[in-house]
Amino acid sequence: MSLIENFKYAIGIDLGGTYVKSALVCETGAIRFTHIVPIGIEATRDTILDTIEQIIQTTLYESFEKKLEIVGIGIGSPGIILDGVVIGAADNLEGWEQLDLSGYFSERFKLPVSIDNDANLMGYGELHYGAARGCSDVICLTIGTGIGGAIIINGSIYSGYKNRGAELGHIVVEHKGIDCNCGGRGCLEAYASTSVLVKRYKELSGNYKDNIDGLYIVKKFKKNDPFAIQSIQEHTEYLGHGIASFINIFAPQKIVIGGGISDAGQFYIDMIKKVAYKNMMPDCGEHTEIVAAQLGNIAGSLGAAAIVFGKADGNHRFSIFQ
């Protein structure tokens, strides 16, 4: 048995709006292997549960073959999570409320299962392994089907009383604005998510035939497509104003921007920074740096694994679990 096989491992699951990702993560932070399975935007609750179960089973089987010790499973899920239960706000997943994810999967696999909001775990992954290493106060945003967020204060995730806060995508940017999936109006998510960016590009261009996503629009932007330029300008304008508000409230060391669209390139971060720095209070943002996430689409899985190790050995601070 090799030296690496003497380490402990955790399975980190990241549930997105259209996929399930898994990673087998060593206690050192090294990733042994990963998997991703699409679920489709209209998947039912049972389909999603079955997909998560299958991807965990596959990872366990591969771990067993390599004689690796699995100490637990961490799962990042959309929604408000309390004591392993999704209690609300999973607006983009059908039937994904009042669901005891921790109990469901711990019963099936006879392993400890830790659950938290997916955006929180993206932030925790970046704090321990990525762009926020060495920081104590950070705001993380993940831009995708919706907009999620993580607030890190003094090195710990802050989610408000009984984990019901930190819904950064639902700061109101237009008080008489369009309806949001959360039931409110004018939320940042309703104006600046990647899904809204795609919808806006289609409206402007009249192109409803191509398989359009955020990176498709980025490619068109770089080719000076006027519709891509306008839609990305509107998108980054809203994001910049929202981030300016977060800077004014929290004065963090870093704003970390993640999600698939953040892979667009430095120009995308620069467009957001320009708007944010113009509209923030200068004294609040004097020490704030706006950066792209470093871990890409593996951040959530790394964060999910980190909470397992935190519970297993007590070496990490997890104020939300106390």
N, C-alpha and C positions, 0 to 999 in steps of 0.2 A: 504494500500500500504506500503510495507516494505521500510526501509531506502535506500537500494541499488537502488530501483526504482526511487528515486528522483535525481539520477545522470544522466548525459548525456552519450550517447553511440554513437559509430561510427562503421560502418561496414568496416573491413579491408579485402581487396581481394588481394590474391597473385596468379598471373598467372605464372605457370611454363611451362616447355616444354611438360609435359604429364598430367597436372592436373590443377584444379582451387581449391584454398582453401579460406575459409572465416572464419572470427572470429567476433563475436560481442564483442567489447572492451569498457569497462567503462573508463571514463576520468581519473580514478585512475590507469589505466593500468591492472586492473583485466579483465580476459576473462570470459564472461558469457557462451558462447557455440561456437562450431566450426563445420565446414562441409568441406568435401573434395570430389571432383568429378573428376574422370579420364576423359581425353579428347583424349588420344591416340596421338602418335607421328606424325600421318598424318592427323590430324583434319583440316578441312577447316576453313577459317576466319569466315564464318557464324555459323559453329558449335561451335566455341570458344565463339563468342559473345552470342549465345543462352545459352550456358552453364553458362557463367558469369551472364547473366540476370536471369536465373533460380535460381542460388545459392543466389543471392541478394534477389530475391523475397521470397525464403524460409526463409531467415534470417529476412526479414522485417515482414513476417507473424508471425513468432515466437515472435518477439519483440512486435508486436501489441497485441498479446495474453497476454503478460506479462506487457503491458502498459508501455513500456520503450521508452524514448524519443531518437530518432535517429537524430543527427545533421548533418550527412553527410556520404559520402562513399569515402574511399580511395582505390585506385587500384595501385598495383605494376605490371608493365608489362616489358617484355624484350624490348630492343630498346632504341633509343634516343628519349626523350620526351621533347617537348617544348610547353608550354601553353596548356597542356592537349592533345596534338596531338603526335602520334607516327610518327616521321619524317624519321626514318631509323634505320638500324642496328638490326632489329628483325629477324636475319637470320634463326632462328630455328622455326619460325612460318610462315606458308604460307599466303601470302597476308596481312601481318601485318604491312603495311607502309602507310603513309599519311592517318592515321586513327584517327579521332577525338573521342577518347574514352570518354573524359570528356563531350563533347556535346551529344554524343550518349546516355550515361547513365543518365545524368542529365535531358534530355528530357523525358526519360522513367519513371524516379522515382521522378522527381520534388524535388530533393535534391541536395545540393552542392556536386560535385564530384571532388576530387583531384587526379591527376595522377603523378606518377614518375617512373623512372626505378626501376625494382624489386631489383636489387643489392643495389642501393642506400637505398631503404627502409629496406632491411635486415640490412644494416649498421646502419640506424637510429634507428631501433628497438633495436639492441644490444647496441647502445650508451645510450638510455634512460632506457632500462629495463634489459639489459643483461651483457655480458662480458666486455663491454667498459664503463660501468657506472663510472662516476668520471673522465673520460679522456677528453682531449681536442683535441688530434691529434691521429687519428686512421686510419689504412687501413684494410678494410674488404674484404675478398674474399669468394665467394660462388662457390663451386665446384660441378657441376652437369652435365646436358646435354652439357652445355658450361661452361665458367668461367666468372663470373661477378665480379664487384668490386665496392667499395665505398671508396671515400677519404673524410675524415672528418678533417678539419683544423680549429682550434680555435672554436670547437664546432659546426661548420656548414658544411653541405655537399658541397664539391667543385666538379663541373662537367665541368669546362672550360667555354669558351665563348658560350653563347646560349645553354648550356647543352650538348655540343657535345663531351665532353671529358670523362675522368675517365673510359675508356674501358681497364681495367687492364688485361683482358684476352687476349688482342691483343698486348701486348708487345712482340717484336720479340726475340725469344730465339735461333733460327737457321736461319741465314740470307739467306741460300739457302735451306730452309726446305720445308716441304710438304705444299700443298695448304690448306688454311683455309676458312671456310664459309664466312668470311668477305670480301674475294677477295684478301687478302694478302697471304703471305707465311711465314711459320715458327713461327706462333703465339703460345704463351703459351697454349691457348685453344686447338690448334691442336695437342698438345703433352700431356696435363695433365688434360683434362676434364675426368669426370667419364665415359662418353661414349667411349672415346679413351682408357681408362684403360680396359674396357670390351672388346673392339675390340682386343686389344693387347693380353689379356689373351686367347681369343678364338684362335688367330693365333698361340700362343705358345703351347696351350694344344690340339688343334684340336677338342675341344668340342664345337660344334655348336648346340647341342640338348637341353641342360639344359637351364632353365630360369635364365640367368646369369645377375647379377647386381653387383654394387660395394661391397655390404655387403656379397654377395656370395663369392666373391674373398677374402674378409677379412677372412671369416671363413676358406677358404682353406689355406690362409696364416698362420693362427694359427695352422693348422694341418700339417705345413711344406711342403705343396704342392710346388714343385720347380717352377712351372709356375706362381703361385700366388706370390711367393716371388720375382721372376724376374720382373713381371709386376708392382708390387707395388713399388719395388726399382726404376724402371725407372720413374714411375709416380711421386714419391716423390722427385726424383733427379731434375726433371724439375721444380716442384713447388718450391723447395728450392732455385734454382738459380733465378727464377723469383722474389721470395720474397726478396732475397738478394738485387736485384736491387731496389725494392720498399723501402727497408730500407735505402739504399744509397741516394736515392732521397729525401725521406720525413722524415726520422728519427722519426718515430711515437712512441708514448708510447706503443701501442699495435698493433700487427697484429692479427686479428680475422679471423679464418678459419671456414666457415660454409658450408652448403650443406649436403646431406645425408651421404656422405662418411666420414664426420668429426665425425660421431657417431661411427666410427670404434673403438675408444679407444685412450688412451694416447700414445700408441706406434706409432700411425700414425702421431700425432703431433710431437712426438720426432724425428721421421725419417726426417720430413720436417725441424725441427729446426736445426738438426745436419748439414744438407747441407747449410741452410741459414746462420747460424752463421759462418760456415767455409768460406763462399764466400763473406760475406758482409765486408764493411770497418769498423773495430772495433770501431772507434770513432763515426761513424754514428749510430751504433746499441747499444751503451753503455746502453741506457735506454729503449731498445725495448724488449717487451715480446711477444712471439708467443703463442697464446692460441686458444683453440677450442671455437666456439660460444656456448653460453649457452641456447639460446632460441629454438634451434632445428628448426623444420620445421614451427614453428609459428612466427619466427622473421619477415618475410615479412609482414604478416598480422598485427602484432603489429606496425610496422613502418608505414604501410598504414593508420592505425587508428590514429597514432600520428600526421600525417600531417593534418588530418581533425581537430583535436583539436587545432593544432597550428594556423590554419587559423581561427578557430571559436573564439578563445579567446586571441590570441596574446601572449600567455605565452611561446611559443617556438621560437627559432631563425630558420628561414628557408631562408637562403640567396638565394637559387635557385628560390624562388618564388617571389622575390622582383623586 
